[in-house]
Amino acid sequence: MNQQREIENAQRQAIRNHFDPARDWAAWGPCGQAVPTKGETRITIFIDDQIFAAFKAESVKRGIGYQTLINEALAQHIGAAEKPIPDEQVRKIVREELTHTR
């Protein structure tokens, strides 16, 4: 139980240390209605506090947005995440490209 509490405290501290309203909000400029992005849907969901804190802490560590991390996790869960190209297929593509350039 203590270890879990230490992890949660570290995650909260990471969030507090990373977020500076004066710096972060000022950089955004004036806010207005978001421009819709093709292929994405805006939603509002409730997430458990410790799940949110974990994604937020990971986003600070990796330097990318927590929403991007949540989207990646969901894509992986449904099998929609991009899978790496097998080495043999990469070799075949390179060979084909090299024959076209000669």
C-alpha positions as CSV (number, residue, x, y, z in Angstrom):
1,M,0.0,0.0,0.0
2,N,2.8,2.4,0.8
3,Q,4.5,1.7,-2.5
4,Q,1.3,2.6,-4.3
5,R,0.9,5.8,-2.3
6,E,4.5,6.7,-3.2
7,I,3.9,6.2,-6.9
8,E,0.7,8.3,-6.8
9,N,2.5,11.1,-4.9
10,A,5.4,11.0,-7.5
11,Q,2.8,11.2,-10.3
12,R,1.1,14.2,-8.7
13,Q,4.4,15.9,-8.1
14,A,5.4,15.4,-11.7
15,I,2.2,17.0,-12.8
16,R,2.6,20.0,-10.4
17,N,6.2,20.5,-11.5
18,H,5.4,20.4,-15.2
19,F,2.4,22.7,-15.4
20,D,2.9,26.4,-15.2
21,P,-0.3,28.3,-16.0
22,A,1.4,31.6,-16.8
23,R,3.8,29.9,-19.3
24,D,1.5,27.2,-20.7
25,W,-1.7,29.2,-21.1
26,A,0.0,32.3,-22.4
27,A,1.7,30.3,-25.2
28,W,-1.7,29.2,-26.5
29,G,-2.9,32.7,-27.3
30,P,-6.6,33.5,-27.4
31,C,-8.8,30.5,-27.1
32,G,-11.8,29.9,-29.3
33,Q,-13.7,27.1,-30.8
34,A,-11.4,24.2,-31.8
35,V,-10.9,23.6,-35.5
36,P,-12.3,20.1,-36.3
37,T,-9.6,17.7,-37.4
38,K,-10.4,15.2,-40.1
39,G,-10.5,11.6,-38.8
40,E,-10.9,12.6,-35.1
41,T,-13.9,13.1,-32.9
42,R,-14.0,15.3,-29.8
43,I,-15.4,13.6,-26.8
44,T,-15.7,14.1,-23.0
45,I,-15.1,11.2,-20.7
46,F,-14.6,10.5,-17.0
47,I,-11.3,8.7,-16.2
48,D,-10.2,7.5,-12.7
49,D,-7.9,9.9,-11.1
50,Q,-5.0,7.5,-10.8
51,I,-5.3,6.5,-14.5
52,F,-5.2,10.1,-15.5
53,A,-2.3,10.8,-13.2
54,A,-0.4,7.9,-14.7
55,F,-0.9,9.1,-18.3
56,K,-0.1,12.7,-17.3
57,A,3.1,11.6,-15.6
58,E,4.1,9.5,-18.6
59,S,3.3,12.4,-20.9
60,V,5.7,14.6,-18.9
61,K,8.4,12.0,-19.0
62,R,8.1,11.4,-22.8
63,G,7.4,15.0,-23.8
64,I,4.1,14.3,-25.6
65,G,0.5,15.0,-24.7
66,Y,-1.5,12.8,-22.4
67,Q,-4.3,12.6,-24.9
68,T,-2.0,11.3,-27.5
69,L,-0.9,8.6,-25.1
70,I,-4.5,7.7,-24.2
71,N,-5.3,7.5,-27.9
72,E,-2.2,5.2,-28.5
73,A,-3.3,2.9,-25.7
74,L,-6.8,2.7,-27.1
75,A,-5.5,2.0,-30.6
76,Q,-3.3,-0.8,-29.2
77,H,-6.1,-2.3,-27.3
78,I,-8.3,-2.6,-30.4
79,G,-5.4,-3.7,-32.6
80,A,-5.4,-0.5,-34.7
81,A,-1.9,0.6,-33.7
82,E,0.6,0.7,-36.5
83,K,2.6,-2.5,-36.5
84,P,6.3,-2.5,-37.4
85,I,7.2,-3.6,-40.9
86,P,9.0,-7.0,-40.8
87,D,12.7,-6.9,-41.7
88,E,12.2,-9.1,-44.8
89,Q,9.6,-6.8,-46.2
90,V,11.9,-3.8,-45.7
91,R,14.7,-5.6,-47.5
92,K,12.3,-6.4,-50.4
93,I,11.2,-2.7,-50.7
94,V,14.8,-1.5,-50.6
95,R,15.9,-4.0,-53.3
96,E,13.0,-2.9,-55.5
97,E,13.8,0.8,-55.0
98,L,17.5,0.2,-55.8
99,T,16.6,-1.6,-59.1
100,H,14.5,1.3,-60.1
101,T,17.3,3.9,-59.5
102,R,19.9,2.0,-61.5
